[in-house]
């Protein structure tokens, strides 16, 4: 049997070269091993992330499936289980949100961007909206310094932006003047306000009224929304303001009701609702009447006597 030492070269320089080559090969193997270990660690981390994403996606899919079951039951089930039009819209919104969330999460976990769809015609934005032009200039390529730049075209895209509602304080100054050699103090009269001695402007009153009666946003929710802007408006105070606004709009409501009564066909609806009876600790039955006509496409709502509120709005009467 031949000993391994017999294969070693007798020359010292050759032996040194062999040892150096073996050391270099060992370093390469160690570097390769480090790369494989790092890649294995990355794969394990990616696998853990994918497992978490799949678990979350499975939960979302289960939730969407449950919503679909509820939707089918509401659509084909008993009359008492059926959903209203608004409830249907809410269900479909939840489905769309859930599907978009799953797609985004899976795309991010897979390291891929969302699959681009074929371009679809987009309805343009209203012309009255303010346009803010933002120009993004490219950096000058290396070697093109000092050369004349010629514009040959551009890509234009539009995105819808919004400025959150901002509160402001209107400070009114009414200077007082006196004239030398003339008796008396002169000052401009204070302007008339809907809420005399109050803090709201008419614009704020309109905002609160539209949010409550047109958008269905209760005063307690508006109170929380305004508080995020550092504005404290108590819901009871806003309720008093709305009572004053309703009183001022009473002539307009009476006018609309008279116009409705002039129509050939009048539609009416009566709804009962429990109302607190002050001082008794109990509730009493009140009524809400809605009158509408199909000609002027207008509607008026009247409450039972003693309620002190009236709401007026416009609505297309097509399903009556």
C-alpha beads as a LAMMPS data file, in Angstrom:
LAMMPS data file: protein, C-alpha beads

320 atoms
319 bonds

1 atom types
1 bond types

-500.0 500.0 xlo xhi
-500.0 500.0 ylo yhi
-500.0 500.0 zlo zhi

Masses

1 110.0

Atoms # bond

1 1 1 0.000 0.000 0.000
2 1 1 1.361 3.359 -1.033
3 1 1 1.683 6.005 1.692
4 1 1 0.159 9.488 0.949
5 1 1 3.483 11.005 1.858
6 1 1 5.009 9.302 -1.156
7 1 1 2.944 11.562 -3.443
8 1 1 4.336 14.745 -1.918
9 1 1 6.885 16.518 -4.065
10 1 1 10.510 16.507 -2.969
11 1 1 10.970 20.128 -4.004
12 1 1 10.362 22.625 -1.178
13 1 1 8.948 25.312 -3.464
14 1 1 6.541 22.839 -5.048
15 1 1 5.450 21.695 -1.596
16 1 1 4.813 25.283 -0.524
17 1 1 2.786 25.932 -3.659
18 1 1 0.675 22.831 -2.968
19 1 1 0.001 23.921 0.613
20 1 1 -0.960 27.446 -0.538
21 1 1 -3.331 26.013 -3.149
22 1 1 -4.928 23.756 -0.538
23 1 1 -5.334 26.741 1.832
24 1 1 -6.909 28.811 -0.938
25 1 1 -9.302 25.986 -1.783
26 1 1 -10.264 25.682 1.873
27 1 1 -11.020 29.415 2.049
28 1 1 -13.211 29.129 -1.048
29 1 1 -15.068 26.181 0.461
30 1 1 -15.623 28.059 3.695
31 1 1 -16.908 31.114 1.805
32 1 1 -19.211 28.910 -0.240
33 1 1 -20.440 27.226 2.909
34 1 1 -21.146 30.661 4.454
35 1 1 -23.147 31.668 1.399
36 1 1 -25.171 28.463 1.545
37 1 1 -25.854 28.953 5.239
38 1 1 -26.959 32.566 4.651
39 1 1 -29.187 31.479 1.789
40 1 1 -30.643 28.696 3.924
41 1 1 -31.352 31.223 6.683
42 1 1 -33.075 33.534 4.194
43 1 1 -35.151 30.652 2.862
44 1 1 -36.180 29.664 6.358
45 1 1 -37.192 33.264 7.144
46 1 1 -39.076 33.527 3.855
47 1 1 -40.780 30.218 4.551
48 1 1 -41.849 31.432 7.994
49 1 1 -43.188 34.640 6.479
50 1 1 -45.085 32.748 3.789
51 1 1 -46.597 30.461 6.400
52 1 1 -47.788 33.493 8.366
53 1 1 -49.154 35.117 5.202
54 1 1 -50.907 31.922 4.167
55 1 1 -52.428 31.623 7.619
56 1 1 -53.664 35.212 7.499
57 1 1 -54.927 34.767 3.947
58 1 1 -56.720 31.582 4.971
59 1 1 -58.425 33.460 7.794
60 1 1 -59.431 36.256 5.448
61 1 1 -60.739 33.786 2.870
62 1 1 -62.723 31.991 5.585
63 1 1 -64.213 35.322 6.617
64 1 1 -65.098 36.205 3.023
65 1 1 -66.651 32.774 2.541
66 1 1 -68.773 33.330 5.641
67 1 1 -69.884 36.698 4.280
68 1 1 -70.857 35.031 1.007
69 1 1 -72.905 32.444 2.903
70 1 1 -74.679 35.217 4.777
71 1 1 -75.267 37.004 1.489
72 1 1 -76.792 33.905 -0.123
73 1 1 -78.965 33.287 2.923
74 1 1 -80.088 36.908 2.877
75 1 1 -80.756 36.723 -0.866
76 1 1 -82.609 33.427 -1.021
77 1 1 -83.635 32.903 2.607
78 1 1 -86.725 33.926 4.485
79 1 1 -88.123 37.386 4.074
80 1 1 -87.079 38.328 7.610
81 1 1 -83.464 37.424 6.817
82 1 1 -83.174 39.490 3.665
83 1 1 -80.922 42.515 3.561
84 1 1 -81.765 46.037 2.568
85 1 1 -80.080 47.824 -0.339
86 1 1 -77.704 49.643 2.011
87 1 1 -76.791 46.369 3.748
88 1 1 -76.049 44.759 0.377
89 1 1 -73.757 47.654 -0.497
90 1 1 -71.968 47.268 2.832
91 1 1 -71.466 43.521 2.268
92 1 1 -70.004 44.024 -1.196
93 1 1 -67.686 46.734 0.141
94 1 1 -66.384 44.316 2.761
95 1 1 -65.843 41.661 0.090
96 1 1 -63.900 44.037 -2.142
97 1 1 -61.761 45.244 0.769
98 1 1 -60.994 41.693 1.868
99 1 1 -60.070 40.503 -1.626
100 1 1 -57.807 43.508 -2.233
101 1 1 -56.077 42.952 1.126
102 1 1 -55.395 39.269 0.333
103 1 1 -54.054 40.087 -3.137
104 1 1 -51.751 42.803 -1.788
105 1 1 -50.437 40.586 1.008
106 1 1 -49.761 37.628 -1.270
107 1 1 -48.075 39.849 -3.869
108 1 1 -45.811 41.419 -1.238
109 1 1 -44.903 38.034 0.261
110 1 1 -44.042 36.640 -3.163
111 1 1 -41.841 39.636 -3.971
112 1 1 -43.919 40.436 -7.026
113 1 1 -45.852 43.489 -7.969
114 1 1 -49.540 43.282 -8.623
115 1 1 -50.327 41.962 -12.080
116 1 1 -50.974 44.915 -14.352
117 1 1 -54.393 44.922 -15.929
118 1 1 -55.202 46.112 -19.382
119 1 1 -55.658 49.888 -19.463
120 1 1 -59.263 50.909 -19.057
121 1 1 -60.816 54.247 -19.987
122 1 1 -60.901 56.451 -16.892
123 1 1 -63.511 59.074 -16.290
124 1 1 -61.820 62.425 -16.004
125 1 1 -62.012 64.545 -12.890
126 1 1 -64.391 67.487 -12.666
127 1 1 -63.139 70.623 -14.361
128 1 1 -63.741 72.852 -11.335
129 1 1 -61.178 70.962 -9.238
130 1 1 -57.910 72.774 -8.710
131 1 1 -54.961 71.346 -10.633
132 1 1 -51.519 71.336 -9.019
133 1 1 -48.779 70.700 -11.587
134 1 1 -45.772 68.741 -10.368
135 1 1 -42.857 68.382 -12.815
136 1 1 -40.288 65.668 -12.101
137 1 1 -37.118 66.394 -14.089
138 1 1 -34.656 63.565 -14.829
139 1 1 -31.040 63.796 -13.744
140 1 1 -28.539 64.866 -16.387
141 1 1 -26.869 61.732 -17.826
142 1 1 -23.126 61.425 -17.555
143 1 1 -21.462 62.924 -20.600
144 1 1 -24.387 65.240 -21.394
145 1 1 -23.290 68.112 -19.208
146 1 1 -23.424 71.394 -21.079
147 1 1 -25.458 70.007 -23.997
148 1 1 -28.725 71.616 -25.054
149 1 1 -31.759 69.687 -23.804
150 1 1 -34.725 69.295 -26.158
151 1 1 -38.206 68.326 -24.892
152 1 1 -39.651 65.634 -27.180
153 1 1 -42.673 64.635 -25.116
154 1 1 -43.933 63.831 -21.642
155 1 1 -46.123 61.416 -19.707
156 1 1 -48.976 62.998 -17.765
157 1 1 -50.928 61.297 -14.992
158 1 1 -53.585 62.582 -12.623
159 1 1 -54.250 61.518 -9.037
160 1 1 -57.050 62.709 -6.799
161 1 1 -55.854 64.519 -3.678
162 1 1 -57.682 66.029 -0.715
163 1 1 -56.938 68.652 1.903
164 1 1 -58.468 67.612 5.256
165 1 1 -61.084 69.949 6.680
166 1 1 -59.367 72.816 8.428
167 1 1 -60.843 74.935 11.158
168 1 1 -60.016 78.597 11.352
169 1 1 -60.938 81.462 13.623
170 1 1 -62.390 84.630 12.115
171 1 1 -61.354 87.578 14.271
172 1 1 -63.567 90.605 13.707
173 1 1 -62.236 94.024 14.722
174 1 1 -64.553 97.028 15.072
175 1 1 -62.434 100.078 15.747
176 1 1 -63.893 103.007 17.679
177 1 1 -63.149 106.536 16.480
178 1 1 -63.567 110.011 17.893
179 1 1 -63.130 113.226 15.965
180 1 1 -61.369 116.266 17.404
181 1 1 -63.744 119.093 17.963
182 1 1 -66.768 116.841 17.530
183 1 1 -68.702 114.976 20.207
184 1 1 -69.451 111.284 19.931
185 1 1 -67.850 107.887 19.393
186 1 1 -68.238 106.227 16.028
187 1 1 -68.076 102.489 15.412
188 1 1 -69.413 100.165 12.720
189 1 1 -72.407 98.093 13.893
190 1 1 -71.811 94.436 14.688
191 1 1 -72.815 92.156 11.801
192 1 1 -75.872 89.977 12.269
193 1 1 -75.250 86.290 12.970
194 1 1 -77.538 83.295 12.936
195 1 1 -76.437 82.408 16.468
196 1 1 -76.312 85.769 18.199
197 1 1 -73.416 85.902 20.649
198 1 1 -72.375 82.371 19.638
199 1 1 -69.089 81.067 18.313
200 1 1 -70.135 79.337 15.053
201 1 1 -70.145 80.963 11.660
202 1 1 -72.881 80.145 9.192
203 1 1 -70.425 77.956 7.271
204 1 1 -69.812 75.826 10.363
205 1 1 -73.553 75.510 10.999
206 1 1 -74.056 74.375 7.403
207 1 1 -71.244 71.828 7.751
208 1 1 -72.747 70.315 10.904
209 1 1 -76.272 70.260 9.451
210 1 1 -75.247 68.628 6.168
211 1 1 -73.135 66.045 7.985
212 1 1 -75.987 65.158 10.343
213 1 1 -79.046 65.239 8.103
214 1 1 -77.642 64.551 4.620
215 1 1 -74.713 62.259 5.451
216 1 1 -76.219 60.563 8.512
217 1 1 -73.341 61.515 10.818
218 1 1 -74.653 61.862 14.410
219 1 1 -73.496 64.741 16.545
220 1 1 -71.554 62.526 18.938
221 1 1 -69.462 61.267 16.016
222 1 1 -68.911 64.781 14.754
223 1 1 -67.807 65.715 18.263
224 1 1 -65.087 63.039 18.107
225 1 1 -64.044 64.036 14.577
226 1 1 -63.638 67.695 15.492
227 1 1 -61.751 66.781 18.664
228 1 1 -59.005 65.228 16.511
229 1 1 -58.367 68.729 15.151
230 1 1 -58.161 70.139 18.656
231 1 1 -61.628 71.727 18.440
232 1 1 -63.954 70.927 21.341
233 1 1 -67.620 71.177 20.336
234 1 1 -70.013 69.565 22.767
235 1 1 -72.784 67.569 21.129
236 1 1 -75.430 69.270 23.310
237 1 1 -74.216 72.651 22.134
238 1 1 -74.365 71.537 18.503
239 1 1 -77.882 70.184 19.129
240 1 1 -78.951 73.649 20.271
241 1 1 -77.426 75.128 17.143
242 1 1 -79.347 72.664 14.957
243 1 1 -82.577 73.612 16.712
244 1 1 -81.910 77.243 15.873
245 1 1 -81.091 76.345 12.264
246 1 1 -84.320 74.345 12.000
247 1 1 -86.290 77.320 13.304
248 1 1 -84.707 79.652 10.757
249 1 1 -85.405 77.198 7.923
250 1 1 -89.078 76.791 8.873
251 1 1 -90.299 79.279 6.224
252 1 1 -88.403 77.359 3.543
253 1 1 -89.938 74.082 4.745
254 1 1 -93.424 75.609 4.674
255 1 1 -92.824 76.847 1.134
256 1 1 -91.684 73.414 -0.072
257 1 1 -94.720 71.773 1.556
258 1 1 -97.052 74.192 -0.200
259 1 1 -95.413 73.382 -3.529
260 1 1 -95.841 69.677 -2.841
261 1 1 -99.536 70.135 -2.105
262 1 1 -99.993 71.727 -5.544
263 1 1 -99.033 68.491 -7.311
264 1 1 -101.550 66.175 -8.951
265 1 1 -100.180 63.182 -7.017
266 1 1 -98.817 63.317 -3.499
267 1 1 -97.041 60.465 -1.747
268 1 1 -97.031 60.187 2.039
269 1 1 -95.452 57.868 4.557
270 1 1 -96.002 57.652 8.308
271 1 1 -93.446 56.224 10.710
272 1 1 -93.857 55.795 14.450
273 1 1 -90.938 56.341 16.767
274 1 1 -90.565 56.431 20.570
275 1 1 -89.688 59.822 21.988
276 1 1 -88.633 60.816 25.493
277 1 1 -91.300 62.592 27.518
278 1 1 -89.427 65.152 29.672
279 1 1 -90.263 65.022 33.370
280 1 1 -91.986 61.641 33.269
281 1 1 -89.039 59.319 32.813
282 1 1 -91.011 57.515 30.123
283 1 1 -91.376 57.576 26.366
284 1 1 -94.338 58.510 24.248
285 1 1 -95.250 57.673 20.682
286 1 1 -94.377 60.248 18.072
287 1 1 -94.838 60.241 14.320
288 1 1 -92.723 61.202 11.362
289 1 1 -94.492 62.035 8.119
290 1 1 -92.798 62.236 4.742
291 1 1 -94.527 63.956 1.799
292 1 1 -93.261 63.779 -1.752
293 1 1 -94.344 64.588 -5.275
294 1 1 -93.112 63.023 -8.510
295 1 1 -93.132 66.255 -10.513
296 1 1 -90.670 68.503 -8.681
297 1 1 -88.690 65.548 -7.329
298 1 1 -88.875 67.087 -3.885
299 1 1 -89.609 65.677 -0.471
300 1 1 -90.400 67.131 2.913
301 1 1 -90.396 65.434 6.284
302 1 1 -92.503 66.667 9.183
303 1 1 -92.457 65.477 12.756
304 1 1 -95.406 65.237 15.099
305 1 1 -96.388 68.385 17.010
306 1 1 -94.147 69.178 19.913
307 1 1 -91.021 67.653 18.435
308 1 1 -89.793 70.982 17.120
309 1 1 -87.856 69.657 14.127
310 1 1 -88.326 69.611 10.408
311 1 1 -86.030 68.353 7.656
312 1 1 -86.180 69.231 3.985
313 1 1 -84.350 67.497 1.180
314 1 1 -84.532 66.576 -2.502
315 1 1 -84.953 63.089 -3.835
316 1 1 -85.854 61.476 -7.134
317 1 1 -89.091 59.578 -6.634
318 1 1 -88.681 56.610 -8.955
319 1 1 -89.490 53.593 -6.777
320 1 1 -92.643 54.823 -5.105

Bonds

1 1 1 2
2 1 2 3
3 1 3 4
4 1 4 5
5 1 5 6
6 1 6 7
7 1 7 8
8 1 8 9
9 1 9 10
10 1 10 11
11 1 11 12
12 1 12 13
13 1 13 14
14 1 14 15
15 1 15 16
16 1 16 17
17 1 17 18
18 1 18 19
19 1 19 20
20 1 20 21
21 1 21 22
22 1 22 23
23 1 23 24
24 1 24 25
25 1 25 26
26 1 26 27
27 1 27 28
28 1 28 29
29 1 29 30
30 1 30 31
31 1 31 32
32 1 32 33
33 1 33 34
34 1 34 35
35 1 35 36
36 1 36 37
37 1 37 38
38 1 38 39
39 1 39 40
40 1 40 41
41 1 41 42
42 1 42 43
43 1 43 44
44 1 44 45
45 1 45 46
46 1 46 47
47 1 47 48
48 1 48 49
49 1 49 50
50 1 50 51
51 1 51 52
52 1 52 53
53 1 53 54
54 1 54 55
55 1 55 56
56 1 56 57
57 1 57 58
58 1 58 59
59 1 59 60
60 1 60 61
61 1 61 62
62 1 62 63
63 1 63 64
64 1 64 65
65 1 65 66
66 1 66 67
67 1 67 68
68 1 68 69
69 1 69 70
70 1 70 71
71 1 71 72
72 1 72 73
73 1 73 74
74 1 74 75
75 1 75 76
76 1 76 77
77 1 77 78
78 1 78 79
79 1 79 80
80 1 80 81
81 1 81 82
82 1 82 83
83 1 83 84
84 1 84 85
85 1 85 86
86 1 86 87
87 1 87 88
88 1 88 89
89 1 89 90
90 1 90 91
91 1 91 92
92 1 92 93
93 1 93 94
94 1 94 95
95 1 95 96
96 1 96 97
97 1 97 98
98 1 98 99
99 1 99 100
100 1 100 101
101 1 101 102
102 1 102 103
103 1 103 104
104 1 104 105
105 1 105 106
106 1 106 107
107 1 107 108
108 1 108 109
109 1 109 110
110 1 110 111
111 1 111 112
112 1 112 113
113 1 113 114
114 1 114 115
115 1 115 116
116 1 116 117
117 1 117 118
118 1 118 119
119 1 119 120
120 1 120 121
121 1 121 122
122 1 122 123
123 1 123 124
124 1 124 125
125 1 125 126
126 1 126 127
127 1 127 128
128 1 128 129
129 1 129 130
130 1 130 131
131 1 131 132
132 1 132 133
133 1 133 134
134 1 134 135
135 1 135 136
136 1 136 137
137 1 137 138
138 1 138 139
139 1 139 140
140 1 140 141
141 1 141 142
142 1 142 143
143 1 143 144
144 1 144 145
145 1 145 146
146 1 146 147
147 1 147 148
148 1 148 149
149 1 149 150
150 1 150 151
151 1 151 152
152 1 152 153
153 1 153 154
154 1 154 155
155 1 155 156
156 1 156 157
157 1 157 158
158 1 158 159
159 1 159 160
160 1 160 161
161 1 161 162
162 1 162 163
163 1 163 164
164 1 164 165
165 1 165 166
166 1 166 167
167 1 167 168
168 1 168 169
169 1 169 170
170 1 170 171
171 1 171 172
172 1 172 173
173 1 173 174
174 1 174 175
175 1 175 176
176 1 176 177
177 1 177 178
178 1 178 179
179 1 179 180
180 1 180 181
181 1 181 182
182 1 182 183
183 1 183 184
184 1 184 185
185 1 185 186
186 1 186 187
187 1 187 188
188 1 188 189
189 1 189 190
190 1 190 191
191 1 191 192
192 1 192 193
193 1 193 194
194 1 194 195
195 1 195 196
196 1 196 197
197 1 197 198
198 1 198 199
199 1 199 200
200 1 200 201
201 1 201 202
202 1 202 203
203 1 203 204
204 1 204 205
205 1 205 206
206 1 206 207
207 1 207 208
208 1 208 209
209 1 209 210
210 1 210 211
211 1 211 212
212 1 212 213
213 1 213 214
214 1 214 215
215 1 215 216
216 1 216 217
217 1 217 218
218 1 218 219
219 1 219 220
220 1 220 221
221 1 221 222
222 1 222 223
223 1 223 224
224 1 224 225
225 1 225 226
226 1 226 227
227 1 227 228
228 1 228 229
229 1 229 230
230 1 230 231
231 1 231 232
232 1 232 233
233 1 233 234
234 1 234 235
235 1 235 236
236 1 236 237
237 1 237 238
238 1 238 239
239 1 239 240
240 1 240 241
241 1 241 242
242 1 242 243
243 1 243 244
244 1 244 245
245 1 245 246
246 1 246 247
247 1 247 248
248 1 248 249
249 1 249 250
250 1 250 251
251 1 251 252
252 1 252 253
253 1 253 254
254 1 254 255
255 1 255 256
256 1 256 257
257 1 257 258
258 1 258 259
259 1 259 260
260 1 260 261
261 1 261 262
262 1 262 263
263 1 263 264
264 1 264 265
265 1 265 266
266 1 266 267
267 1 267 268
268 1 268 269
269 1 269 270
270 1 270 271
271 1 271 272
272 1 272 273
273 1 273 274
274 1 274 275
275 1 275 276
276 1 276 277
277 1 277 278
278 1 278 279
279 1 279 280
280 1 280 281
281 1 281 282
282 1 282 283
283 1 283 284
284 1 284 285
285 1 285 286
286 1 286 287
287 1 287 288
288 1 288 289
289 1 289 290
290 1 290 291
291 1 291 292
292 1 292 293
293 1 293 294
294 1 294 295
295 1 295 296
296 1 296 297
297 1 297 298
298 1 298 299
299 1 299 300
300 1 300 301
301 1 301 302
302 1 302 303
303 1 303 304
304 1 304 305
305 1 305 306
306 1 306 307
307 1 307 308
308 1 308 309
309 1 309 310
310 1 310 311
311 1 311 312
312 1 312 313
313 1 313 314
314 1 314 315
315 1 315 316
316 1 316 317
317 1 317 318
318 1 318 319
319 1 319 320
